[in-house]
Amino acid sequence: VDDNLECSLQAQGSVLSKIWGATLYHRDDLKTPVSAMQDVFTPWKDEVESSCTIRDCLPCPRAKELGEVPAGLRKLAEDGVPSLEALGFSDEEIRTVEHPDERRVLSFVGGEDAALARVEEYIWREDCLRQYF
């Protein structure tokens, strides 16, 4: 997905910048290099909780401090989000998204509102953290 998105953005004169955003921990503060991290959460959580601290937040930028919006992003904002087809996805990949596997455990919905609703449900309504820890 990243490769297709990167190619599409390059064709429009924009560049995809990948940033570390998987945790509250700065990648330089992790005991284990990112490339050696396991996909299993609990061992990773145990390691970082015992050996890392979360850095202070950076200050919010002030008005005009970030400069002008790049032309490629302005065009994207004006034209709207490109279709999956325009991003280079095959018909089969698009069908998979439009008709997800019925065996899935959860039906994931993107966006901040959906994410916040899921956190609310998981932590407060279903009380799942009690069973996890």
C-alpha positions in Angstrom: 0.0 0.0 0.0 2.8 2.4 1.0 4.6 1.8 -2.3 1.5 2.5 -4.4 0.7 5.6 -2.4 4.3 6.8 -2.7 4.3 6.3 -6.5 0.9 8.1 -6.9 2.1 11.0 -4.8 5.3 11.3 -6.8 3.4 11.4 -10.0 1.5 14.4 -8.6 4.7 16.1 -7.5 4.4 15.2 -3.8 6.6 13.1 -1.6 5.5 10.6 1.1 7.3 11.2 4.3 7.1 8.3 6.8 7.4 9.1 10.4 7.7 6.9 13.6 4.2 7.0 15.1 3.5 3.5 16.4 4.0 4.4 20.1 4.4 7.2 22.6 8.0 6.3 22.8 10.7 7.9 20.6 12.4 5.3 18.5 15.8 6.4 19.8 14.8 5.6 23.4 13.8 2.0 22.6 16.1 -0.7 24.0 15.4 -2.9 21.0 15.9 -1.5 17.5 12.6 -1.1 15.6 13.7 -3.6 13.0 14.1 -6.3 15.7 10.7 -5.7 17.4 8.3 -8.5 17.7 4.8 -8.3 16.4 3.5 -9.5 19.8 2.5 -6.6 22.0 2.9 -7.9 25.6 6.7 -8.7 25.5 7.3 -5.4 23.8 5.1 -3.6 26.4 6.9 -5.3 29.3 10.3 -4.3 27.9 9.6 -0.7 27.2 7.7 -0.1 30.4 10.7 -1.3 32.4 13.4 0.6 30.5 12.0 3.7 28.8 10.3 7.0 29.6 8.0 9.0 27.4 9.5 12.3 26.3 7.7 15.6 26.9 5.5 16.8 24.0 6.8 19.3 21.5 5.2 22.7 21.6 2.4 23.4 19.2 3.6 25.4 16.2 2.3 29.0 16.1 0.4 30.5 13.2 2.4 30.7 10.0 5.3 28.8 11.6 4.9 25.8 9.3 5.1 27.8 6.1 3.0 27.4 2.9 1.1 24.2 2.1 3.0 22.4 -0.7 1.4 22.7 -4.2 0.8 19.0 -4.4 -1.2 18.9 -1.2 -3.2 22.0 -2.2 -4.1 20.2 -5.4 -5.1 17.1 -3.4 -7.3 19.2 -1.1 -8.9 20.8 -4.1 -9.4 17.6 -6.2 -10.3 15.4 -3.3 -8.9 12.1 -2.2 -7.9 9.9 -5.2 -9.8 6.7 -5.8 -8.3 3.3 -5.0 -8.0 2.7 -8.7 -6.1 6.0 -9.2 -3.7 5.0 -6.4 -2.9 1.8 -8.5 -4.9 -0.8 -6.7 -6.0 -3.8 -8.8 -9.7 -4.6 -9.3 -9.2 -7.6 -7.0 -7.7 -5.5 -4.2 -10.6 -3.0 -4.5 -13.2 -5.8 -4.4 -11.5 -7.1 -1.2 -12.0 -3.7 0.4 -15.6 -3.3 -0.8 -16.6 -6.8 0.2 -14.5 -7.7 3.3 -14.2 -11.3 4.5 -17.2 -12.3 6.6 -14.9 -14.4 8.9 -13.2 -11.2 10.2 -13.4 -10.7 14.0 -14.0 -6.9 13.8 -15.3 -4.6 11.1 -12.7 -1.8 11.2 -13.7 1.7 10.2 -11.2 4.4 9.6 -11.0 7.9 10.9 -10.6 9.6 14.2 -14.3 9.4 15.2 -14.3 5.7 14.7 -11.0 5.3 16.5 -12.3 7.3 19.5 -15.5 5.3 19.6 -13.6 2.0 19.5 -11.4 3.2 22.5 -14.5 4.1 24.4 -16.1 0.8 23.7 -13.0 -1.3 24.4 -11.9 0.4 27.6 -15.1 1.7 29.2 -18.1 -0.2 27.9 -16.5 -3.7 27.5 -13.9 -3.2 30.2 -11.4 -5.2 28.2 -8.3 -3.9 30.0 -9.4 -5.7 33.1 -9.0 -9.0 31.3 -5.8 -8.0 29.5 -3.5 -7.0 32.4 
